[in-house]
Amino acid sequence: MGNLTTSGLSRRRIGWGIALLLLVALGMFAWQAVTASRALLDARTSGELVQQRVRDGDFDGANRALADLRRHTHRAAGSTDGPLWDLGRHLPWLGRDIGAVQTVSAVLDTATRENAPIALQLSEAVDAGRFRPQDQRIDLAEVERLTPAVRRAADSIARAAHRLEGTHADRLLFPFNDLVGDLQTQVDRARSAATASADAFELLPDMLGAEQPRTYLLMIQNPAELRATGGLPGSLALLHAENGKVTMGWQGSASDINGFTAPVVKLARDTEQQYGPTPAVDLRDTNFTPDFPEAAQIAKAMVEQRQHVTLDGVVSVDPLALAQMMRGTGPVTVKDGVVLNAGNVVPALLNQTYQVLDTQDAQNTFFENAARKIFDSVMAGQGNQQLAIRGLATGASEHRIQVWSAHDDEQAVLQGTAVSGALIAKSGTPQVGMYLNDSTAGKMDYYLQYRSTAAAVDCRRGDAQDIRATMAITSTMPADFQKLSPWILGTGQFAAQGTIAFNLRIYAPYGGEITGMTVDGQGHSVTADKHKGRQVALLPLSLSPGQKTTVTADIRTATGEPGDGVLSFTPGMVTAPNGVRIASACQ
């Protein structure tokens, strides 16, 4: 009996010992979790402070903030590194949160150590004017010197973003859901910026004529008359680049190029089926197709035939991108003493010119003068270069700056970037597209505002995803529209004056399908046409002054596409990020 009692006491002591160890372990884990949470909060604050100091040009302050950031991320990584956290990743319910916090802490620590110093070095170089054009020439030697470091940073942040791909902040517990979500966003933005910078640094020397002179077509798209890639390509120019020096030559408009009686290129069968033959006949319609490389090659053929030049590529911008850039380069004075600046360049070029100048020749002359003055201010290195480059980056993120190269090796690099404007096909990344083409033959789309959103709502068998895409569209056309110029209103031949008419095309991902569509909550039929292997739903729409409409499409991806998707849309009068990530429903 005594032995049994002693044995029982021993078991109880062992049990109490295990319980005590568990309590100590839980206490240590809780303390480490609190420490990690505070460290991540401090890291978020320090990260924002680094960015603010860089924006202010205070690089001493930025370096101090960076040192604080390193300390905080190192503390977060140290607090979440060890056997307790490694075991905790496998616990039911809490394991996902534990693993996410551990991964994010480690990724941020590495990214801060490897990437932030290079990013700061690059910002200092920009602020010091090392890339500022001198006599219209960019110092390509400085670009080549910094290229290896910029690529190392891009590769490192890409690895960091890849490690975070399977982490869904919205499924985590408070406060880690907000912390992880914010930090994921910062890493994703840093990845996009770093990759774009590295690609640009590698491409710039050759594209700016380091090896041989280059000639490019510059198109300024006009979103007051929408085309799928942004707007009607009305104002044109030829740019010559040689050893970093860029000059503007011939300027003109689509009317100087048009006059073709037959297609200048043979359109792909599905492109002609979807958009008719006019993209290959009228330069103004080359970008009915949302695939910018396709549109650029058609425009190249037209301009080469009319101007007797050989083009190395096509560059496209719109006035909203110019406005962002002019925050840095500053105002310019154009014809008749008109001063354009970041605040008025958009209404001046897209609306007021058509209201004030009553002939197309006068309008084209004003556009050409404005384009040359803005270009000259950029190549003179005028103003704040950091603000100008940040403006260009914003324009690129909104797909308002697009670049196509006639050189296959360069185009291969451009193809996956924000400036490519390419339709994604035969890829594991499901891309949803919502593209608009004007059908009023006026400049009415200046008064058209729209916002696009998309979310993955279900993961189906075979790793197919259901995605719901929505576009909310509003006409801001004034009630007294009769006061507007006929250049804005159009002739009324294609739509009643005051009515904004356009075609919306919704593109399913490659191999996917559009399973349903509603307009203002009412079911609508879905067409089954295809373009570049992607199902396309065509929806003609027209809005009277003040009218609103909402279009929603239910879209299913192909099987075997469990990753994040991408939403792309025609950039219009509302500034918004484009190529937006659609968080996967399968991960």
N, C-alpha and C positions, 0 to 999 in steps of 0.2 A: 504493500500500500504506500509505504514511504517512497519506494522507488518510483511508483506511478506519479506520486505528488511532485517529486523532484523533476521527473520527466516533463510533467505538465508545466511546471514553473519555467523549465528551460525553454519549452516551446513558446510560452507566453513572452519570455524575455527576448527570444529571437524575433517574435512577432512585433513586440514593441520596438526592438532595434531596427527592424525593417521599416516600420511605420515612421520612426524618427528619421531614418535616412531619407525616406520619401519626402517627409516634411522639409528637411534641410534642402533636398534637391529641388523641391517645388519652390522653396523660398529663394534659393539661388537663381532658379529659372525666372521667377517673378522679378527679382531685382535686376537681372540681366535684360529682361524684356522692357522694364521701365527705363533702364539706362539706354537701351537701343532706341526706344521711342523718342526719348529726349534728344539723343544724338542725331536722329534723323530729322527731327524738328529743327534743331540748330543747323543742320546741314542745308535744309531747305532755305532757311533764312540767309545763311552765308552765301549760298549759291545765287540767290536773288541779289545780294549785295555786290558780289563779284560783277554780275551783269550790269548793275546800276553804275558801279564805279567805272567800268569800261565805257558805258554810254556817256559818262561825264568827262571822259578823258583823263581820269585820275588813276594812273596805272600803279603808283605807289600804294594807293588805297586798295586797288584791285588785288595787288600782291599780298597785302596784309589780310584781306578778306579770303583770298585763296588759301593762305596758311591756316586760317581758322576752319575753312571748309575741309581741308585735309585732316585736321585734327578731329573734327566731328565724324567724318566718314570712317576714319581709322578706329575711333571709339565704337561706332556702331558695328563695324565688322568684327572687332575684338569681342564685343559683348555677345555676338551671335555665333561665335566660332567655338566649337567644343563638342564633347560627347553628348551633353544634355540636348543641345539643339539638333545634333545629328540623329539622335533617337527620337526626338520630338516630331521630326518630319514624318514619321511613320504612324503617329497616333491618329485614331479616328477623330473626326470633327475638327480638331485643332491643328492637325498635321499640315493642312494646306496653308494656314496662316503662318505657322512656324517656318515652313519651307520658303514661303514667299519673302518673309522678312529677312531670313538668312541670305537668300539669293540677292535681294535688292541691296542689302548692306555690303556684301562682298563686291557686287558689281560697281556700286558707287565708289567704294574705296579704290578699286583698280582704275576706274575711269578718271577719278579726280587726280590720282597720282600720275597717270600716263597722258591724259588728254588735256586737262585744264592748262598746264604750263605752255603747251604748244598753241592752244587757242589764244592764250594771253599774248604770247610772242607774236602771233599773226595780227592780233588787234593793235599791238604797239607799232608794228610795221606799217599798218594802214594809217594809224594816227600820225606817224612820223612822215607820212607822204611818200613812202618808198614805191608805191604803185601809182602815184599821182602823175598823169601824163605831162611831159615836158615837150613843148613844141609838137604837140599831137602824137607823141611817142610814149609808149609804155615800156618801162625797163624790164625786158624779158629775162635778163641775167638774174635779176632779183627774184623773179618768179621761179626760175629754175633752181635757184639756191634753196628756196624754202620748200620746194615740192616734196622732197623725201620726208621731211618732218610732218607736213600736212597729211601725206598719205598714211604715215604711221598712226597719226591721231584718228584718221577716218577708219582705219582697219580696227583699231582698238575699240572705238565706240560702237562699231558695227557688231563686234563680238559681244559687247555688253548688251546691246539691244537684243541680240539673238538669245542671250541667256534669259532675258526678261519676257520673251514672247509668250511663254506658257503661263504667265502670272496674270490673273484677272483680279484687279483691285476691287471691283464691285462685289466680289464674292468673299472678301475678307472682313474680319471683325473691326469695329472701331477701336482705336484711332488709326489702325494700320491701313484701312481701306483708303482714307484720304491721303495719308502720307505716301503710301506706295503708288497710288494713282497719280499724284502730283509729280513724284520723282520719275515715274515711268514717262510721263509727258515730257519732262525736261530731257531725259535721255533720248527719247524719240526725236525731239526737235534738234538736239545736238547731233544725232546720227545723220539726219537729213542735211543739216548745215555742213557738217564735216565731210560727208560724201560729195556734196555739191562742190565744196571748196577744192577737195582733192582732184575731182574730175576736171574742174576748171583750170587748176594749176597745170595739170598734165596736158590739157588740150590747147591752152592759150598760145604757147610759143609757135606751134605749127599753124594754128588757125590765124594767128596774127602775122604770118609771113616770115617766120624765122628762117625757113629753108628756101621758100620761093614765094613770090607775090601771090596774093589771094584777092578775089573779087566776090563780093556778096550782094545779094538783093536784100534791101531793107524794106519791109512792109509795115505800115502803121495801120493796124486793124481798128475799125470804127464800130464799137458796140452799140452805137445809136441805130445801126442797121445790122442786126445780129446775123452772124454765120456760126456754124457749129464750133469752130476753134476760137471764136471771140467776136469777130465783126468783119464787115466788108473791108477788103484790103484796098483802100482808096488812094492813100499817099505812098509813093514809092521813091526809092533812091538806090544808087549803086555806091557801095563802100569799097575802097581799095586799101588793102593792108600789106605792108612790107616792112619786115624787121621791127615790128611793134608800132610803126607809125600808121595811123588810120585816117584817111581823108574821104570826104564825100564828093562824089562826082555828079553824074546825071541825076536830075530829079524830075518826077512826073507823076502822072495819075494813071488809073486803070484805062482811061479813055485814050491815053497815048500808046497803050499796048494793044487794045482791042481792035476789032475789025477782022477777026478770023471767020472764015466762012465754013470751015470744017474743023473737027477736033485736032488739036496740035499733038496730042498723044493718044494712044489707044487705052481707054479706060478699062480697068478690070471689069469683068462682066457684072459682078455683084454691085460694084459702085455705080455703073451706068443704070442698072436695074433699080437701084435705090434712089438715085439723084438725077437720072437723065443724062443727056450728053453735054449740058451746058457747063459743067465744071471744066471741061476741056476746050471750051469755045470762048467763054467770057471770064476774064481774070477776076472779076468781081464775085464770081461764083465758084472759084477754085476750091474754096474751103467750105462748101456745103458739106463735104465729108469731114467728120470729126478727127480723122487721122491726119495730123499735121504733116508727117513725112510724105504722105500721098499728095496732099495739097501743095506742098512746097515743090515737089518735083514737077507738077503741072505748071506752076507759076514760073519755075526755072526755064522750062521749055518755051513758054510764051515770051519771056523777056529776052532770052538768048536770040530768038528768031527776030524780034523787033529791034533790039539794040545792038545786035551783032557782037555779042560778048560771050565769054565762057564763064559761067558762074561756079564758084566753089561751095556755095551753100545759100541758105535763106535764113534771115533773122527777122522775127516779128515781135513788135511791141504794141501796146495800146496806150491811150492817153492816161489811163488810171495808173499804169506802171510808170509813165513819165512823171506824173504828179508825185509819186513816192520818191523817185530819184531826185526830183527838183527840191525836195526838202533839204538835200545836201548841196546841190550845185547852185541853188538860188535862182532868182528871177532873170528873165531875158527880155530885151526890148525887140519887138518885131515890127512889122509894117505899120506905118503911120503912128509910131510912138506907142503902140499898144504894148503893155508890160504883162507878160505871163509869169505866173508863179505857181507854187504847189497848190495854192488855194483856189485859183481860178482857171487853171489850164484845162481842166476837164469840161466845165460848162462852156468855156470859150471855143474849144475845138469841136465839141460834140453837139452844141446847140446854138450858141449865140452867133456863130459865124453864118449859119444858115438863115438866121433871122435878120441879120444886118446886111450881108452881102447878097445881092440878088442875081448874080450870074455865076455859072460854074467856073468860069475862068478866074474870076475874082476870088472865089472860095479856094480854088486849087493854088493860086498864087500865095494866099495867106497861109495855107497849110504847109507849102514848100518852104516859105520863109521861116515859119515857126520851127519846122523840123531841123533846118540848117542851123538856126540860132541855138536851139537846145543841144544839138550835136556839137557845135563849136564850144559851148560852155563846158560840156563833158570833157572834150579832148584838150581843152585849155587847163584842165585841172582846177576849175573854179570851185570855190566853196569848201564845204566840209566833206572830205572823201569818205569818212566813216559813215556818215548819214546817207551819202549817195549810194554806197555799196549796200547798206542795210535796206535802202529803198528798192534796189534792184533785186535783193534776196526776197523781199516781200512780194514784188511783182512776179518773180519766178514761182513762189509758193502758191500764188493764185492762178498760175498758168497763163499769165498775161505776157510773159516773155517766152518765146519758143524759138528753137534753133534746130536746123537740119543741115547736115554736111553731106556734100557729094562724094566725100572720101570715105570709103567703107569702114576703114579702121576707126576713124573718128566717130562716125555714126553709130558704130557698135558700142562705144562708150556713152554717147548721148542717149541712146535708146532707152536706157533704164532710169533716166533722170527726170526731174520735174520740168525741165525745159523741152523735153522731146515731143510732147503732145501726141504720143503714139497710142493707138488702141492696143491694149494688151490682148494677145491671142496665143493659144496653145501654151498656157502658163499655169502654174499652180496657184497663182494669185488671182482670185475671182474679181474682175473689174466690172462695176456697174456704171453705165453712162447715161446722162440725161442732157441732151443736146438740142439747141434751138436754132432755127433758121427763119429769118424774117420773111414775111410774104406780103408786105404792104408797099414795098418800093419807096419808102420814105425814111425819115430819121426819127420814127416814133418810139423806138426801143429805148431812147433816152429816158422815157417815162415808164419803163417796165422794170419792176423790181421783183426778184425771186430769190428764194433760199432753198437749197437742197439738203436733205438728210437721208441717212440710210442706217439700218441696224439689222444685224443677224438675229432672227427670232427663234430659230429652231435648228438643231442638228439631226439629220435624218440618217437612216441606214445607209452604209457605204460612204459615210463622211461627206454627204451632200448637205448644203446649208440652205435654209429659207431666209431670204433677205427681203426686207420691206423698205422700198425707196420712196421718198415723198418730195414733191416740189410744190411750194406755196408761192403763188404768183399774184401780183397786184399791179393794176394800172394806176399810175399817179397822174395820168393825163388831166390837165385842168378842165373845169367845166366850160370855160370860155375859150376852148381850143381854136375857135374860128380866127382868133387873133394871131395864130401861129402862121409862119411862112409856108407856102406850098412845098418848099424844099423839105420841110419837116413832115407835113401832113401827107404828102404824096398826092397823086392825082385823083384818088378815089376809084381807080380802075380795078384794083385788087381787093380793096376793103373800104368801107364807108369812112370818110374823113372823121377823125377822132377815135376810130376803132383801131386797136393794135392787134394785128393778125400775124400769126407765126405757126410754124410746125414744130412740135416737140417729138423727138425720137428718143425712145428708151432702149438702151442696149443691154441685153442680158450678158453674163460672162460667157466666154468661149465654152461651148458644149453645154451651156445651161439653157433655161427657158423662162419665159414670162408666163406665170400661171394665172394671173388675174390682174385687173386694173380697175380703179374707180376714179371718177371725176366728181368732186364734191360729194363723195359718199355713195354715188350711184354707179352701178356696174357698167363697164364699158368693154366692148369687144377688143380682142388682141389680134393683131396681124401676125403672120408667120414668115415674113420676109427675113432674109439673112444678109449680113454684110461682114466680110472677113471672118466667116464662120460663127458669127454671133447673131442670135435672133434679135430682130428690131421691131418694136411697136411704134407705129406712126400715129400721132394724134394732132390733127389740125385744131387750133384754138384761136379765139378772138375775144378781146375784152373791150368793153365800152369804158368811158372815163369813170374811174373809181371802182370798177368791178374787180373782184377777187375770185380766184379759183384754186383748188388744191387737187393735185393729181397724185395718186398713190399706186405703185406697182408692186405686186408680189412676185418675187423672182427666185428661182431655184438654181443653184450652181450645179455643175457637173459632179459626179461622184468622185471621191478621192481628192476633194479640195477642202480639208479641214482647217486651213490657215486663215489668217485675217484677210479681208477683202479690201477693195479700194473703190471709193466713189469719186467719179470725175464728172464735170459738168461744164457747160459753156460759161466762161467768165463774162459777167454783165456789169451793170451799174452798181451793184452791191459788192463791196469788198469782203471777201471771205476766203479762207484757205481752200485749196482745191486738191484733188488727189487724196481725199480724206480717208483715213484708216477706218475700216469697218471691223470691229472686234469680233472674233470668231465665236460662234455658238457651240463649237465642237471641242474647245480646249478650256 
